[in-house]
């Protein structure tokens, strides 16, 4: 069983990177492009910390989807999610289940993992490395 699952690890890493990027990208689209209309993000302005977060999620989330500059992008996004948790969620209460911070924590550590593991074999990083 372990051997069978191990052979899929590289491809699943690429899938994990893609889904993580997609999750972050959707928040960027909602905050910056206002789509889909989400009541939490209707009044987000670009020159606020929420606007800056949205811009990071939009641009860096897209890079993560395609696996371009995966390690530095994931490292920056990991830090952004840590800030999101400690500035936006932690003041509402100690436990993540009570302060709605579970997703921010999960994305923080998902991105931290991608910063160390890379984007996997199905990424623009690998394609560009092969060309050079």
Secondary structure, DSSP 8 states (H G I E B T S, - for coil): -HHHHHTTHHHHHHHHHHHHHHHHHHHHIIIII--S--GGGTT--TTSHHHHHHHHHHHHHHHHHHTSSHHHHHHHHHHHHHHIIIIIIGGG-SSHHHHT-HHHHHHHHHHHHHHHH-S-SSSHHHHHHHH-
